[in-house]
Amino acid sequence: MADVMDMRIGHGYDVHALAQGLKLRLCGVDIEHEKGCVSHSDGDVAVHALCDALLGAVALGDIGLHYPDTAEEFRGIDSMLLLEDCMSRIAYEGFRVVNADVTIAMQRPKLRPYIDTMRSRLAGVLGVDVTRVSVKATTTERLGFVGREEGVEANAVVLLAPRK
């Protein structure tokens, strides 16, 4: 096991507005819903939070620094490709993922039917067993912009250890 001093924790947070007629994608999974995330990329708020957590754990800034929403090359991009690139950066820095925990706050739809697929998709890119990836969904009891179904937010936490 790695020395505790060599381990890194990262936290990420992202939020996107919701709008009628857009595709909703969370953790690389297309979700049936009448609204989707307004975004320069595919709007995968959960993956964006996870990217921020990974980058933050190794002090490489945030997702906007590496994949700015002003760059045409990232317009409509699949956020899972951004996650793959973040993983390359993590590996280059000499780290690997120990575990990841993602929480998505959204009033509707119920995400439970998609959670296992989400965990599997993330685990594949993170290079860990699915038992090391948690995805949770919550509502805000109809409070705030999430409760009014105006937007969705996500938090992510990762633990990194030196590569073996």
SULHU-V585044 format. One line per field, one symbol per residue. phi: phi as a letter, one per 30 degrees, with the letter a starting at -180 (. if undefined). A space follows every 10 residues. Layout:
phi=???
This chain:
phi=.deedddbcb bbbbbbdcbe icdcbbhicd cdadbbddad cdideddddd eddddddchc ibdddcbddc cddcdidddd dddededddd dedjbbdcab bbbccadbdd cedceddeed ddedddibde dcbcbbbbcc hiciddddic abbbbbbbcc bedd
